[in-house]
Amino acid sequence: MPTTINEVLPRELLAYIFESGSQDDSPDKDSLSSGSELGDETGEPAEESQAEFAELVSHVCRHWRDVALSTPTLWSNIQIHDQTAFEWLKQRISLTKEVALDVQVELSGELVESPEDVMYLLRGEVRRWREFDCTLHSNHATEAFLTQLRGLQAPLLENFTLVDDSRNEFSRFYRPSTVYELFDGPGSLPKLRTVSLWSIPVKWDANPFQTLSELELCYMPD
């Protein structure tokens, strides 16, 4: 007779339990998962901010690890910070297969990888972006990201936030030398509902934001 939970539960049911657990935002879960790692089999150790439920269950036993790494939705929340290793990031994205991605980025000028490389990697997955929330603390990072947002189509994108935090409340008085086209103009973001832009010099005559229910503009340059 079966004697362990792994013998009783089908893989599909265990994967469903993992997916449900990864969507639980309770404080107890966060405290348990803090400090866990993906480990040697999947790349570089995870940062504390990325120590999610999926990483916790992937360390319980070999069977749970195999199921967790085979469940793409567990890894679809992509968080990127200054110390995120590029190889780890590529591995994380590869685990998501073809599911929609929720991307959170916060970068300053003290990067392990260049912001150009980070954005180039994310750009390759733009068709799968569902949420893109990006805060940049240096002019270099802001320019790198804005330059590569031009000409993109994001058919699944629903929420888009882009903040240049290298400026302040006086940003509206400066005149940028470059204004940027975001995405590929009208029709490139058919599901977009919310947009928040802070201190971003946008070329509005190529406005791709046609389907919004909420628009936030703060400290926008003249």
Disulfide bonds with the S-S distance in Angstrom:
none
